[in-house]
Amino acid sequence: MTEQSARPRKAGAFDIRLIIALLIGVYGVVLTVMGIAFTTDADRAKAAGVNINLWAGIGMLVVTALFVLWAVLRPLTVPAEAADAPAEGE
């Protein structure tokens, strides 16, 4: 075995944490923009004076940042045996 084949590979874009972060991040951006630009006084009155779109959007962006940080600091690795093994149908 060479040193490169003994080293585990990273899952990269197939990491489910990044997919979840992308989805939450898109919704977070939409809610933040809605909260900043399109919330009326009547909307705030319905929510007991709280700009709920803004706060929910900011919260979702924080969760997105945590997911990305988690994926960067603790990447998933594929063991060398699994990466070298042929697929089931082959």
DSSP file (Angstrom, degrees, kcal/mol; ACC not computed):
  #  RESIDUE AA STRUCTURE BP1 BP2  ACC     N-H-->O    O-->H-N    N-H-->O    O-->H-N    TCO  KAPPA ALPHA  PHI   PSI    X-CA   Y-CA   Z-CA
    1    1 A M              0   0    0      0, 0.0     2,-0.2     0, 0.0     0, 0.0   0.000 360.0 360.0 360.0 138.4    0.0    0.0    0.0
    2    2 A T     >  -     0   0    0      1,-0.1     4,-1.4     5,-0.0     5,-0.1  -0.480 360.0-109.2 -87.7 167.2    1.2    3.5   -0.7
    3    3 A E  H  > S+     0   0    0      1,-0.2     4,-1.0     2,-0.2    -1,-0.1   0.861 117.3  55.3 -65.8 -33.9    0.9    6.3    1.7
    4    4 A Q  H  4 S+     0   0    0      1,-0.2     3,-0.3     2,-0.2    -1,-0.2   0.890 108.2  47.0 -68.0 -38.4   -1.8    8.0   -0.4
    5    5 A S  H  4 S+     0   0    0      1,-0.2    -1,-0.2    -3,-0.0    -2,-0.2   0.763 109.3  55.3 -75.3 -23.2   -4.1    4.9   -0.5
    6    6 A A  H  < S+     0   0    0     -4,-1.4    74,-0.3     2,-0.1    -1,-0.2   0.719  90.6  88.9 -78.5 -21.2   -3.7    4.4    3.3
    7    7 A R  S  < S-     0   0    0     -4,-1.0    -5,-0.0    -3,-0.3     2,-0.0  -0.615  86.1-116.6 -79.6 132.3   -4.9    7.9    4.0
    8    8 A P        -     0   0    0      0, 0.0     2,-0.3     0, 0.0    -1,-0.1  -0.355  26.8-126.8 -68.2 148.7   -8.7    8.2    4.4
    9    9 A R  E     -A   78   0A   0     69,-1.8    69,-3.7    -4,-0.1     2,-0.2  -0.666  18.9-117.1 -94.5 150.8  -10.6   10.3    1.9
   10   10 A K  E     -A   77   0A   0     -2,-0.3    67,-0.2    67,-0.3    -1,-0.0  -0.599  11.2-135.7 -85.4 149.2  -12.9   13.1    2.8
   11   11 A A    >   +     0   0    0     65,-2.1     3,-1.5    -2,-0.2     2,-0.2   0.800  41.8 173.4 -74.2 -29.0  -16.6   12.9    1.9
   12   12 A G  G >   +     0   0    0     64,-0.4     3,-1.6     1,-0.3    -1,-0.2  -0.363  63.3   7.5  65.2-126.7  -16.6   16.5    0.6
   13   13 A A  G 3  S+     0   0    0      1,-0.3    -1,-0.3    -2,-0.2     6,-0.1   0.641 122.1  68.7 -67.9 -15.1  -19.7   17.7   -1.0
   14   14 A F  G <   +     0   0    0     -3,-1.5     2,-0.5     4,-0.1    -1,-0.3   0.371  68.7 118.8 -86.9   6.4  -21.6   14.5   -0.1
   15   15 A D    X>  -     0   0    0     -3,-1.6     4,-1.2     1,-0.2     3,-1.1  -0.621  61.2-146.5 -73.1 120.4  -21.6   15.5    3.5
   16   16 A I  H 3> S+     0   0    0     -2,-0.5     4,-2.5     1,-0.3     5,-0.2   0.769  94.2  66.8 -62.6 -26.3  -25.2   15.7    4.6
   17   17 A R  H 3> S+     0   0    0      1,-0.2     4,-2.2     2,-0.2    -1,-0.3   0.867 100.5  48.9 -63.7 -35.2  -24.3   18.5    7.1
   18   18 A L  H <> S+     0   0    0     -3,-1.1     4,-2.1     2,-0.2    -1,-0.2   0.858 110.1  50.7 -73.2 -34.2  -23.4   20.8    4.2
   19   19 A I  H  X S+     0   0    0     -4,-1.2     4,-2.1     2,-0.2    -2,-0.2   0.924 112.6  46.2 -67.1 -44.0  -26.7   20.1    2.3
   20   20 A I  H  X S+     0   0    0     -4,-2.5     4,-2.7     1,-0.2     5,-0.3   0.911 111.5  52.5 -63.4 -42.2  -28.7   20.8    5.5
   21   21 A A  H  X S+     0   0    0     -4,-2.2     4,-2.5    -5,-0.2    -1,-0.2   0.890 107.9  51.9 -60.9 -39.8  -26.7   24.0    6.0
   22   22 A L  H  X S+     0   0    0     -4,-2.1     4,-2.3     2,-0.2    -1,-0.2   0.935 111.8  45.6 -62.6 -46.3  -27.4   25.1    2.5
   23   23 A L  H  X S+     0   0    0     -4,-2.1     4,-2.0     1,-0.2    -2,-0.2   0.936 116.1  44.4 -64.3 -46.6  -31.2   24.6    2.9
   24   24 A I  H  X S+     0   0    0     -4,-2.7     4,-2.4     1,-0.2    -1,-0.2   0.888 112.8  53.8 -64.9 -37.7  -31.3   26.3    6.3
   25   25 A G  H  X S+     0   0    0     -4,-2.5     4,-2.5    -5,-0.3    -2,-0.2   0.894 106.6  50.4 -64.6 -40.9  -29.1   29.1    5.0
   26   26 A V  H  X S+     0   0    0     -4,-2.3     4,-2.2     2,-0.2    -1,-0.2   0.944 113.9  44.6 -62.8 -47.0  -31.3   29.8    2.0
   27   27 A Y  H  X S+     0   0    0     -4,-2.0     4,-2.6     1,-0.2    -2,-0.2   0.877 112.0  54.2 -64.3 -36.3  -34.4   30.1    4.2
   28   28 A G  H  X S+     0   0    0     -4,-2.4     4,-2.4     2,-0.2    -2,-0.2   0.905 108.6  47.6 -64.0 -41.6  -32.5   32.2    6.7
   29   29 A V  H  X S+     0   0    0     -4,-2.5     4,-2.6     2,-0.2     5,-0.2   0.923 112.4  49.9 -65.1 -43.2  -31.5   34.7    4.0
   30   30 A V  H  X S+     0   0    0     -4,-2.2     4,-2.5     1,-0.2    -2,-0.2   0.939 113.5  45.2 -61.2 -47.1  -35.1   34.9    2.8
   31   31 A L  H  X S+     0   0    0     -4,-2.6     4,-2.6     2,-0.2    -1,-0.2   0.884 112.3  51.6 -66.0 -37.6  -36.5   35.5    6.3
   32   32 A T  H  X S+     0   0    0     -4,-2.4     4,-2.2     2,-0.2     5,-0.2   0.926 111.9  46.1 -65.0 -43.5  -33.8   38.0    7.1
   33   33 A V  H  X>S+     0   0    0     -4,-2.6     4,-2.9     2,-0.2     5,-0.6   0.918 113.6  49.4 -64.3 -42.6  -34.5   40.0    4.0
   34   34 A M  H  X5S+     0   0    0     -4,-2.5     4,-1.5    -5,-0.2     5,-0.3   0.905 112.2  49.0 -62.2 -40.4  -38.2   39.8    4.6
   35   35 A G  H  <5S+     0   0    0     -4,-2.6     4,-0.3    18,-0.2    -2,-0.2   0.865 117.6  39.6 -67.7 -36.5  -37.7   40.9    8.2
   36   36 A I  H  <5S+     0   0    0     -4,-2.2    -2,-0.2    -5,-0.2    -1,-0.2   0.930 130.9  20.4 -78.2 -46.5  -35.5   43.9    7.2
   37   37 A A  H  <5S+     0   0    0     -4,-2.9    -3,-0.2    -5,-0.2    -2,-0.2   0.765 127.6  34.5-100.5 -27.5  -37.3   45.1    4.1
   38   38 A F  S  <<S+     0   0    0     -4,-1.5     2,-0.5    -5,-0.6    -3,-0.2   0.276  78.7 112.7-121.7  12.7  -40.8   43.9    4.0
   39   39 A T        -     0   0    0     -4,-0.3     2,-0.2    -5,-0.3    12,-0.0  -0.762  48.2-159.8 -90.2 128.7  -42.2   43.8    7.6
   40   40 A T     >  -     0   0    0     -2,-0.5     4,-1.9     1,-0.1     5,-0.2  -0.505  33.0-106.4 -99.1 170.3  -44.9   46.3    8.4
   41   41 A D  H  > S+     0   0    0      1,-0.2     4,-2.1     2,-0.2     8,-0.1   0.841 121.9  56.8 -63.9 -33.0  -46.1   47.7   11.7
   42   42 A A  H  > S+     0   0    0      2,-0.2     4,-1.7     1,-0.2    -1,-0.2   0.883 105.4  50.9 -66.1 -38.0  -49.2   45.6   11.3
   43   43 A D  H  > S+     0   0    0      1,-0.2     4,-1.0     2,-0.2    -2,-0.2   0.906 110.8  48.6 -64.3 -41.4  -47.0   42.4   11.0
   44   44 A R  H  <>S+     0   0    0     -4,-1.9     5,-3.0     1,-0.2     6,-0.6   0.874 107.5  55.3 -66.6 -36.1  -45.1   43.4   14.1
   45   45 A A  H ><5S+     0   0    0     -4,-2.1     3,-1.1     1,-0.2    -1,-0.2   0.872 104.4  54.0 -64.9 -36.1  -48.4   44.0   16.0
   46   46 A K  H 3<5S+     0   0    0     -4,-1.7    -1,-0.2     1,-0.3    -2,-0.2   0.799 109.3  49.5 -65.4 -28.1  -49.5   40.5   15.2
   47   47 A A  T ><5S-     0   0    0     -4,-1.0     3,-1.4    -3,-0.3    -1,-0.3  -0.071 124.7 -97.7-105.0  32.2  -46.3   39.1   16.7
   48   48 A A  T < 5S-     0   0    0     -3,-1.1    -3,-0.2     1,-0.3    -2,-0.1   0.829  81.7 -53.3  58.2  35.8  -46.5   41.0   20.0
   49   49 A G  T 3 <S+     0   0    0     -5,-3.0     2,-0.4     1,-0.3    -1,-0.3   0.536 108.5 124.3  82.6   6.5  -44.1   43.7   18.7
   50   50 A V    <   -     0   0    0     -3,-1.4     2,-1.9    -6,-0.6    -1,-0.3  -0.844  64.4-133.6-103.9 135.0  -41.4   41.3   17.6
   51   51 A N     >  +     0   0    0     -2,-0.4     4,-2.1     1,-0.2     3,-0.3  -0.614  34.0 176.9 -81.5  81.5  -40.0   41.3   14.1
   52   52 A I  H  > S+     0   0    0     -2,-1.9     4,-2.7     1,-0.2     5,-0.3   0.813  71.3  56.6 -64.8 -33.9  -40.2   37.5   14.0
   53   53 A N  H  > S+     0   0    0      2,-0.2     4,-2.3     1,-0.2    -1,-0.2   0.923 109.4  46.9 -62.7 -42.5  -39.0   37.1   10.4
   54   54 A L  H  > S+     0   0    0     -3,-0.3     4,-2.5   -19,-0.2    -2,-0.2   0.949 115.7  43.5 -64.3 -49.3  -35.8   39.0   11.3
   55   55 A W  H  X S+     0   0    0     -4,-2.1     4,-2.3     1,-0.2    -2,-0.2   0.887 114.8  48.8 -67.3 -39.2  -35.1   37.0   14.4
   56   56 A A  H  X S+     0   0    0     -4,-2.7     4,-2.3    -5,-0.2    -1,-0.2   0.907 112.3  50.0 -65.9 -40.2  -35.9   33.7   12.9
   57   57 A G  H  X S+     0   0    0     -4,-2.3     4,-2.1    -5,-0.3    -2,-0.2   0.910 111.4  47.5 -63.7 -43.2  -33.7   34.5    9.9
   58   58 A I  H  X S+     0   0    0     -4,-2.5     4,-2.1     2,-0.2    -1,-0.2   0.911 111.6  51.4 -64.7 -41.5  -30.8   35.5   12.1
   59   59 A G  H  X S+     0   0    0     -4,-2.3     4,-2.3     1,-0.2    -2,-0.2   0.906 109.8  49.4 -61.1 -41.9  -31.3   32.3   14.1
   60   60 A M  H  X S+     0   0    0     -4,-2.3     4,-2.2     1,-0.2    -1,-0.2   0.867 109.2  52.0 -66.9 -35.8  -31.2   30.2   11.0
   61   61 A L  H  X S+     0   0    0     -4,-2.1     4,-2.2     2,-0.2    -1,-0.2   0.863 108.9  50.7 -68.0 -35.1  -28.1   31.9    9.7
   62   62 A V  H  X S+     0   0    0     -4,-2.1     4,-2.2     2,-0.2    -2,-0.2   0.924 110.5  48.8 -65.5 -44.3  -26.4   31.2   13.1
   63   63 A V  H  X S+     0   0    0     -4,-2.3     4,-2.3     1,-0.2    -2,-0.2   0.892 110.1  52.8 -62.2 -39.2  -27.4   27.5   12.8
   64   64 A T  H  X S+     0   0    0     -4,-2.2     4,-2.4     1,-0.2     5,-0.2   0.929 108.4  49.5 -60.2 -46.2  -26.1   27.4    9.3
   65   65 A A  H  X S+     0   0    0     -4,-2.2     4,-2.5     1,-0.2    -1,-0.2   0.889 110.4  51.1 -61.9 -38.6  -22.7   28.8   10.4
   66   66 A L  H  X S+     0   0    0     -4,-2.2     4,-2.5     2,-0.2    -1,-0.2   0.903 109.6  49.7 -65.6 -41.0  -22.6   26.2   13.2
   67   67 A F  H  X S+     0   0    0     -4,-2.3     4,-2.4     2,-0.2    -2,-0.2   0.922 113.1  46.3 -63.3 -44.0  -23.3   23.3   10.7
   68   68 A V  H  X S+     0   0    0     -4,-2.4     4,-2.1     2,-0.2    -2,-0.2   0.916 112.7  49.9 -65.7 -42.6  -20.6   24.6    8.3
   69   69 A L  H  X S+     0   0    0     -4,-2.5     4,-2.7    -5,-0.2     5,-0.3   0.915 110.9  50.2 -60.7 -43.1  -18.1   25.0   11.2
   70   70 A W  H  X S+     0   0    0     -4,-2.5     4,-2.4     1,-0.2    -2,-0.2   0.914 111.1  48.5 -60.3 -44.9  -18.9   21.5   12.4
   71   71 A A  H  < S+     0   0    0     -4,-2.4    -1,-0.2     1,-0.2    -2,-0.2   0.839 114.8  45.5 -67.2 -32.7  -18.4   20.1    8.8
   72   72 A V  H  < S+     0   0    0     -4,-2.1    -2,-0.2    -5,-0.2    -1,-0.2   0.906 117.5  41.8 -77.0 -42.4  -15.0   21.9    8.5
   73   73 A L  H  < S+     0   0    0     -4,-2.7    -2,-0.2     1,-0.3    -3,-0.2   0.835 128.1  29.0 -76.1 -32.3  -13.7   21.0   11.9
   74   74 A R  S  < S-     0   0    0     -4,-2.4    -1,-0.3    -5,-0.3    -2,-0.1  -0.603  82.3-173.2-126.8  70.3  -14.8   17.4   11.9
   75   75 A P        -     0   0    0      0, 0.0     2,-0.3     0, 0.0    -3,-0.1  -0.309  27.8-113.3 -67.0 147.7  -14.9   16.2    8.2
   76   76 A L        -     0   0    0    -64,-0.1   -65,-2.1    -5,-0.1     2,-0.4  -0.593  33.5-156.3 -75.4 139.7  -16.3   12.8    7.4
   77   77 A T  E     -A   10   0A   0     -2,-0.3   -67,-0.3   -67,-0.2    -1,-0.0  -0.933  11.1-139.0-121.4 146.7  -13.8   10.4    6.1
   78   78 A V  E     -A    9   0A   0    -69,-3.7   -69,-1.8    -2,-0.4     5,-0.1  -0.900  30.5-118.9-100.9 122.7  -14.2    7.3    3.9
   79   79 A P     >  -     0   0    0      0, 0.0     4,-1.9     0, 0.0     3,-0.2  -0.258  20.4-119.5 -60.4 150.4  -12.0    4.4    5.0
   80   80 A A  H  > S+     0   0    0    -74,-0.3     4,-2.0     1,-0.2     5,-0.2   0.855 112.1  56.5 -60.8 -36.9   -9.5    3.2    2.4
   81   81 A E  H  > S+     0   0    0      1,-0.2     4,-1.3     2,-0.2    -1,-0.2   0.910 109.3  45.2 -63.1 -41.8  -11.1   -0.3    2.3
   82   82 A A  H  4 S+     0   0    0     -3,-0.2    -1,-0.2     1,-0.2    -2,-0.2   0.846 112.6  51.0 -70.6 -33.7  -14.5    1.1    1.4
   83   83 A A  H  < S+     0   0    0     -4,-1.9    -1,-0.2     1,-0.2    -2,-0.2   0.837 114.6  42.6 -73.4 -32.2  -13.1    3.5   -1.2
   84   84 A D  H  < S+     0   0    0     -4,-2.0    -1,-0.2    -5,-0.2    -2,-0.2   0.664  91.8  99.8 -88.1 -17.8  -11.1    0.7   -3.0
   85   85 A A  S  < S-     0   0    0     -4,-1.3     3,-0.1    -5,-0.2     2,-0.0  -0.429  79.0-112.9 -71.4 141.9  -13.9   -1.9   -2.9
   86   86 A P        -     0   0    0      0, 0.0    -1,-0.1     0, 0.0    -2,-0.1  -0.338  38.9 -93.6 -71.2 157.2  -15.9   -2.4   -6.1
   87   87 A A    >   -     0   0    0      1,-0.1     3,-1.3     3,-0.0     0, 0.0  -0.241  37.7-106.5 -66.6 161.4  -19.5   -1.5   -6.1
   88   88 A E  T 3  S+     0   0    0      1,-0.3    -1,-0.1     2,-0.2     0, 0.0   0.844 117.0  50.5 -61.5 -37.3  -22.1   -4.2   -5.4
   89   89 A G  T 3         0   0    0      1,-0.2    -1,-0.3     0, 0.0    -2,-0.0   0.554 360.0 360.0 -80.4  -7.7  -23.3   -4.6   -9.0
   90   90 A E    <         0   0    0     -3,-1.3    -1,-0.2     0, 0.0    -2,-0.2   0.466 360.0 360.0 -88.3 360.0  -19.8   -4.9  -10.5
